[in-house]
Amino acid sequence: MLQSLFAPLMRYQPFALVGVAAMLLTFAFSGCEQARAIRIMPLGDSITNGTGSKSGYRSKLYADLTAAGYEIDFLGSQQTNPSPELPDLDHEGHPGFNIDNILNGWKNHPGVNVWLGPAGYDPDIILLLIGGNDVGEQRDFEHAPDRLDALITRICDTKTGLKPKAHVIISRITPRAAKPNDHNTRWYNEQLDIVVARHIAAGEKITKVDCYQPLNPADLADGVHPTQAGYDKIAEVWFDAIMGILRRLGAAWHPGIRRLPEWRFRDMMVVRVRQFRRFASGGIGGRKACIGPLEVRTDA
């Protein structure tokens, strides 16, 4: 295809071909100097840590984001529940942790003040799935939404938060097979909706998703933790939310995070060659004009 585009340029002086080559190379690499991986912190309890042989939801999420054209860097102090399918094992999923443990730490696990503090990690996106052990423990359960509110404030508050510039995706927790526990799960999720809505209204960078609705009892291996099919459904929820952020905000969210799908690179080269033809032949109306770089939206 490119041969057919370049062939008509042969009638111009040799410098023209040098110029168009330089122009295309400039386009190909413009906007790429700052390109880097998207930093994602999976944060939560045993469902973030995952069970089974595929690191829970993390293997599929990593694979799907990579297949979509993005370089991914998972962040966290843990590398538990590894999988041969997952090249980046880092996460902050702590089996048995409740909201307060994530907020204030437990034993030798320091909590978000260290994980997300000045000397800690600097994620672009935080995937927060927490509250299941509060449901199971029933310790001061009626105040679990208050503890969730405090955790979100600690991370997201626009003035005092540890990571106010990170985009936090907060999910409703997954279902339980036992009816009493599932009743409490649904109550907690309803309270989560209220708490999260209040933080979004305050201008914090939060997206709420639902990992409860896609799962059914058949997706629970032990009545609490998902089967791999259940984890794959959770991965799809996270993936859709992350892609929604990237499509909506793109380079405006972070200039270093961008991708150029192969077909768009090819088509932009075609546009550039056609623009050069107009330039070399005098341009529209006989006027030559400098053709600046094209802005590319990466929402495919």
Protein Blocks (a to p, Z undefined) as FASTA:
>chain_A
ZZmmmmmmmmpcfklmmmmmmmmmmmmmgoklmgccdddddeddfklnogcjeopjmmmm
mmmmmmnopacddedjbfghiafklmblbdcddehiafklmmnogajbnbjmlmmmmklc
cdfbdcddehjlmmmnopokllmmmmmmmmmmmmmomklgmblmbccddddddddfblkl
mmmmmmmmmmmmmmmmmmmmnopacddddfklmpcfklpmnopaccfklmmmmmmmmmmm
mmmmmmmnmmmlpmklccddfklmmmmmmmmmmmmmmmmnnpahhiacdddddddddfZZ
